[in-house]
Amino acid sequence: MLRGDRGRLWCSDRGRGIAARRGDLVRIEGVSYPADPDHALYQSGALLPGPGATLAGPTFDEWLDATFPRRAESPDAASP
């Protein structure tokens, strides 16, 4: 499960991947907002599906490839 800082870093990494594919020159940072009423839930991973959940659909990487195909000039074109 992605909890606390690990979840925030994973989401930031995915956001950077989308921006790179789109060719957007933006800076994406993971943040924490302790004043959010659901902050403890986010940090604990309680809002994520449990171990018995059935997840359907494409993986994030499959969705990214289908939605924003790699281009030769894309910064992530060489990454697997």
C-alpha positions in Angstrom: 0.0 0.0 0.0 1.0 3.5 -0.6 0.9 5.3 2.7 2.1 8.7 3.8 5.3 9.9 2.1 5.5 6.9 -0.2 2.0 7.6 -1.6 2.8 11.3 -2.0 6.0 10.4 -3.8 4.3 7.9 -6.1 1.6 10.4 -7.0 4.2 13.1 -7.7 6.2 10.7 -9.9 3.1 9.8 -11.9 2.3 13.4 -12.4 5.8 14.1 -13.7 5.4 11.2 -16.1 2.1 12.6 -17.5 3.7 16.1 -17.8 6.7 14.7 -19.6 4.6 12.7 -22.1 2.5 15.8 -22.8 5.6 17.9 -23.2 4.6 20.2 -20.4 7.4 22.1 -18.7 6.1 22.1 -15.2 7.4 21.4 -11.8 5.4 18.9 -9.8 6.0 18.3 -6.0 4.3 16.1 -3.5 2.9 18.0 -0.5 1.2 17.2 2.7 -1.7 19.3 4.1 -2.2 18.5 7.8 -5.2 20.9 8.0 -7.2 18.7 5.7 -9.9 16.9 7.7 -9.0 13.7 5.9 -5.2 14.1 6.4 -5.0 11.1 8.8 -6.8 8.9 6.4 -4.5 9.8 3.5 -1.4 9.2 5.7 -2.6 5.9 7.0 -3.7 4.6 3.5 -7.3 4.1 4.7 -8.7 5.5 1.5 -6.9 2.9 -0.7 -8.5 -0.4 -1.6 -7.9 -3.3 0.8 -5.9 -6.4 0.1 -9.1 -8.3 -1.1 -10.2 -5.7 -3.6 -10.6 -6.6 -7.2 -9.1 -3.9 -9.4 -10.0 -3.8 -13.0 -8.9 -1.8 -16.0 -5.5 -0.9 -17.4 -2.4 -0.3 -15.2 -1.3 3.3 -14.9 1.5 2.7 -17.4 -0.9 1.0 -19.9 -3.3 4.0 -19.6 -0.4 6.4 -20.0 0.9 4.7 -23.2 -2.7 4.6 -24.7 -3.5 8.2 -23.7 -0.2 9.9 -24.3 1.9 7.7 -26.7 5.6 8.1 -26.5 7.2 10.5 -29.0 10.8 10.4 -30.1 11.4 13.9 -28.6 9.7 13.0 -25.3 12.1 13.1 -22.3 10.8 9.7 -21.2 11.0 8.1 -24.6 14.0 6.0 -23.6 12.5 4.7 -20.3 10.9 1.3 -20.2 
